[in-house]
């Protein structure tokens, strides 16, 4: 996920520097996999690389870099008795100071917002260095020499074509660079309604590996601060937003109006290309909606894909927080099952 990118962008917009800490690679058992990141700034820490003593020491290194103005560092952490962690493996971490207004962050954020898959190429050695951003049709930045850029471009586009994901340290020229592919997530949640439950769900999904589009016509109902992976849309045309959402989205309907809930559910079921269509409510509300939907021409197959009530079984609490946890758990279960099924059906890459 790219919460780290959104965090860097927001911190930079406020005029603060930050240090990006990432897990480059690991051996044996480690708290987080390669690609995990956290952003360390003067106003706090965003994300995690696994917690424990390793993260504590990494925070100290990052804060020291902010004080000293150091550009880049790399460290290896054996996760044994010396760190008080019994994972038994080892993790290689990279640290990079990102100044406020860093142009590569802005460009990368723009590409990500457009849903453009790309590769970020970063020098791995200590000291100064520049980024090279590579997409299928575009490139931005430089590693400092035309020959290095040409080699990196070829490697990055090969990785994009092969579908490779998170980071690889590869030799380039006389040094090493980290190549990391960033792809738009296919876990898109469309959340309609900014009431008590909607706000609770937005908070829970704000720490989940998904992208949330949160829609309501009442601007005052949205909180002042939202998670980096949540985007607000204030509009009276919620049905249009449902119709234009990406295929394969996970729809959650919980507006302040039963009439609007009905319009949204009808529009979502009519398009048919969703991963999940769920509405908050009782069994009675569902039956009422089904009766009207049948009269409007929706068939049994479409209604079978309509979930109401929503949330995993076994959580009976009606408090907004309890509902939010149950609903988020259901979405995560469905997404992971869908991903596993898709991966089983994909042909193996050569």
C-alpha positions in Angstrom: 0.0 0.0 0.0 1.0 3.6 -0.5 -0.2 5.3 2.7 3.5 6.3 3.2 3.3 8.3 0.0 0.1 10.1 1.0 1.7 10.8 4.5 4.8 12.2 2.9 2.7 14.4 0.6 0.7 15.8 3.5 3.6 16.4 5.8 5.5 18.2 3.0 2.5 20.4 2.3 2.6 21.5 5.9 6.3 22.5 5.4 7.9 19.7 7.4 10.8 17.4 6.5 10.4 13.6 7.1 12.4 10.4 7.0 11.1 7.5 5.1 12.0 4.2 6.7 11.5 1.0 4.6 12.2 -2.7 4.9 14.4 -3.5 1.9 14.8 -7.2 2.5 14.8 -9.8 5.2 15.9 -13.3 6.0 14.2 -15.8 8.3 11.2 -14.6 10.4 10.7 -10.8 10.4 7.9 -8.6 11.8 7.1 -7.1 8.4 7.8 -8.1 4.8 9.9 -6.2 2.3 8.2 -3.0 1.2 6.8 -2.1 4.6 7.4 1.5 5.4 6.9 4.2 8.1 7.2 7.9 7.9 8.9 9.7 10.7 8.3 13.5 11.2 8.7 16.0 13.9 4.9 15.8 14.6 4.7 12.0 14.8 5.1 8.6 13.2 2.9 7.3 10.4 2.8 3.6 9.7 5.0 0.8 11.2 7.8 -1.6 10.2 6.7 -4.1 12.9 7.1 -2.5 16.3 9.4 -3.8 19.0 13.0 -2.8 19.7 13.9 -2.7 15.9 11.3 -0.1 15.3 12.4 1.8 18.4 16.0 1.9 17.2 14.9 2.8 13.7 12.9 5.8 15.1 16.0 7.0 16.9 18.1 6.8 13.7 15.4 8.6 11.7 15.0 11.4 14.3 18.8 11.8 14.4 18.7 12.2 10.6 16.1 14.9 10.9 18.3 16.8 13.4 21.5 16.4 11.5 20.1 16.8 8.0 21.6 13.5 6.8 20.3 12.3 3.5 20.4 8.5 3.5 21.4 5.5 5.6 21.1 1.7 5.6 21.2 -0.6 8.5 20.9 -4.4 9.1 19.1 -5.5 12.3 19.6 -9.1 13.5 16.3 -10.0 15.3 17.8 -12.0 18.1 18.7 -11.6 21.8 20.5 -8.3 21.3 17.3 -6.6 20.2 15.1 -8.5 22.6 13.1 -9.9 19.7 12.9 -13.6 19.2 11.8 -13.6 15.5 15.2 -15.2 14.7 15.6 -13.5 11.3 17.3 -10.3 10.1 15.9 -7.2 8.4 17.7 -4.7 6.2 16.3 -1.2 6.5 16.8 1.9 4.4 16.4 5.4 5.7 15.8 8.5 3.5 15.3 12.1 4.5 12.6 13.7 2.4 12.6 17.5 2.5 9.4 19.4 2.5 8.1 20.0 -1.0 10.2 17.3 -2.5 9.3 17.3 -6.2 9.5 13.5 -6.6 6.8 13.1 -3.9 4.5 15.5 -5.7 5.0 13.8 -9.1 4.6 10.3 -7.7 1.5 11.4 -5.8 0.0 12.8 -9.0 0.8 9.5 -10.9 -0.7 7.5 -8.1 -3.9 9.6 -8.1 -4.2 8.9 -11.8 -3.9 5.2 -11.2 -0.6 4.9 -13.2 1.6 1.9 -12.3 5.2 2.9 -12.0 8.6 2.0 -10.5 10.5 4.2 -8.1 14.3 3.9 -8.5 16.3 5.2 -5.5 20.1 5.0 -4.9 20.7 2.5 -2.1 24.0 3.8 -0.8 24.5 6.4 2.0 24.9 10.0 1.1 23.0 12.1 -1.5 21.1 10.8 -4.4 18.2 11.4 -6.7 15.1 9.5 -7.7 14.0 8.2 -11.0 10.3 7.6 -11.6 9.4 5.3 -14.4 6.0 4.4 -15.9 5.2 2.5 -19.1 5.0 5.7 -21.0 6.8 8.4 -19.0 9.9 9.0 -16.8 10.8 11.7 -14.4 14.0 12.6 -12.5 17.5 11.3 -12.8 20.1 9.2 -11.0 22.7 11.7 -12.0 24.0 10.3 -15.3 22.4 9.5 -18.6 24.0 6.0 -18.8 22.6 5.1 -15.3 19.2 6.5 -16.3 19.1 4.4 -19.5 20.0 1.2 -17.6 17.4 2.0 -14.9 14.7 2.7 -17.4 15.2 -0.6 -19.1 15.2 -2.5 -15.8 12.2 -0.7 -14.4 10.0 -1.2 -17.5 11.0 -4.9 -17.5 9.8 -5.2 -13.9 6.6 -3.4 -14.7 5.9 -5.8 -17.6 6.7 -8.8 -15.4 4.3 -7.6 -12.7 7.0 -7.5 -10.0 6.1 -5.8 -6.8 8.1 -4.7 -3.9 11.6 -3.6 -3.5 14.7 -5.1 -5.1 18.2 -3.9 -4.6 19.9 -4.3 -8.0 23.4 -3.4 -9.2 23.4 -0.4 -11.6 26.6 1.1 -12.8 29.1 1.0 -10.1 26.5 1.1 -7.3 23.2 -0.3 -6.2 19.7 1.1 -6.6 16.4 0.1 -5.1 13.6 -0.6 -7.6 10.1 -0.7 -6.2 6.9 -1.0 -8.2 3.8 0.9 -7.1 0.5 -0.2 -8.5 -3.0 1.2 -7.9 -4.8 -1.0 -5.4 -7.8 -3.0 -6.7 -9.3 -2.8 -3.2 -11.5 0.2 -3.7 -14.2 0.9 -1.2 -17.1 3.3 -2.0 -18.6 4.5 1.3 -21.9 6.4 1.1 -22.9 8.3 4.2 -21.0 10.4 6.8 -23.2 9.7 9.8 -22.0 8.0 13.0 -21.5 4.6 11.5 -20.0 6.0 8.3 -17.4 8.0 10.3 -16.6 4.9 12.4 -16.1 2.8 9.3 -13.9 5.5 7.7 -11.7 5.5 10.8 -11.3 1.7 10.8 -10.7 1.4 7.0 -8.2 4.3 7.4 -5.7 1.8 8.7 -6.7 -1.0 6.3 -4.9 -1.9 3.0 -7.6 -0.3 0.8 -8.5 3.0 -0.8 -11.8 4.6 0.4 -13.9 7.1 -1.5 -16.3 8.6 1.0 -19.4 10.3 -0.4 -22.0 12.6 1.3 -23.8 15.8 0.3 -23.4 17.3 3.8 -19.9 18.8 4.1 -20.3 19.5 7.8 -20.6 15.8 8.6 -17.1 15.0 7.5 -14.4 15.2 10.2 -11.6 17.8 9.8 -8.9 15.1 9.7 -9.2 11.8 7.7 -6.8 9.0 7.0 -4.4 9.3 4.0 -6.2 6.5 2.1 -9.6 8.2 2.4 -10.8 10.7 -0.2 -13.9 12.9 0.5 -16.5 13.7 -2.1 -19.1 16.3 -1.2 -22.0 16.0 -3.7 -25.7 15.7 -3.9 -25.2 13.4 -6.9 -24.3 10.3 -4.9 -26.0 8.0 -7.5 -23.7 9.4 -10.2 -20.7 8.7 -8.0 -21.9 5.1 -7.6 -22.4 4.7 -11.4 -18.9 6.1 -12.2 -17.0 4.1 -9.5 -14.3 1.7 -10.7 -15.4 -1.8 -11.6 -14.8 -4.3 -8.9 -15.4 -1.8 -6.1 -16.8 -2.7 -2.7 -19.9 -0.6 -2.0 -21.2 0.3 1.5 -24.5 2.2 1.6 -25.5 3.9 4.9 -26.9 7.4 4.1 -29.2 9.5 6.2 -32.1 8.8 3.7 -33.8 5.4 3.0 -34.9 6.8 -0.3 -31.3 7.6 -1.3 -30.2 4.2 0.0 -32.7 2.6 -2.3 -31.5 4.6 -5.3 -27.9 3.7 -4.6 -28.6 0.0 -4.2 -30.6 -0.1 -7.4 -27.9 1.7 -9.4 -25.1 -0.6 -8.0 -27.1 -3.8 -8.7 -27.9 -2.7 -12.2 -24.3 -2.1 -13.1 -23.4 -5.6 -11.8 -19.6 -5.3 -12.0 -19.0 -4.8 -8.2 -17.2 -7.0 -5.8 -19.5 -6.3 -2.9 -22.8 -4.4 -2.4 -23.8 -4.0 1.2 -26.3 -1.8 3.1 -26.6 -1.1 6.8 -30.1 -2.1 8.1 -32.3 -4.9 9.3 -33.8 -7.9 7.6 -37.1 -6.0 7.3 -35.4 -3.2 5.5 -33.8 -5.7 3.1 -37.1 -7.4 2.4 -38.8 -4.1 1.7 -36.0 -3.1 -0.7 -36.1 -6.5 -2.5 -39.9 -6.2 -3.1 -39.4 -2.8 -4.8 -36.3 -4.0 -6.7 -38.2 -7.0 -8.1 -40.9 -4.7 -9.3 -38.2 -2.6 -11.0 -37.0 -5.6 -13.0 -34.0 -6.8 -10.8 -33.7 -10.6 -11.0 -33.0 -13.2 -8.3 -29.3 -13.5 -9.3 -28.8 -9.7 -8.7 -30.6 -9.8 -5.4 -28.5 -12.7 -4.2 -25.4 -10.4 -4.4 -27.1 -7.8 -2.2 -25.9 -8.0 1.5 -28.1 -6.6 4.2 -27.5 -6.6 7.2 -23.7 -6.3 6.8 -20.8 -7.4 9.0 -19.3 -10.7 10.0 -21.4 -13.1 12.2 -20.8 -13.1 15.9 -20.6 -9.4 16.6 -24.0 -8.3 18.0 -23.1 -4.8 19.2 -25.0 -1.9 17.7 -22.5 0.8 18.7 -21.0 2.5 15.7 -17.5 1.2 16.6 -18.7 -2.4 16.9 -20.5 -2.2 13.5 -17.5 -0.7 11.9 -15.2 -3.5 13.0 -17.7 -6.1 11.9 -18.1 -4.5 8.5 -14.4 -3.9 7.9 -13.7 -7.6 8.8 -16.2 -8.7 6.3 -14.7 -6.6 3.5 -11.2 -7.8 4.4 -12.3 -11.5 4.3 -14.0 -11.1 1.0 -11.1 -9.2 -0.6 -8.5 -11.8 0.6 -10.7 -14.7 -0.7 -11.1 -12.9 -4.0 -7.4 -12.3 -4.3 -6.5 -15.8 -3.4 -8.9 -17.2 -6.0 -7.6 -14.9 -8.7 -4.0 -15.8 -7.9 -4.8 -19.5 -8.1 -6.2 -19.0 -11.6 -3.3 -16.9 -12.9 -0.8 -18.7 -15.1 2.7 -18.9 -13.5 5.2 -16.4 -14.9 8.3 -17.7 -16.6 
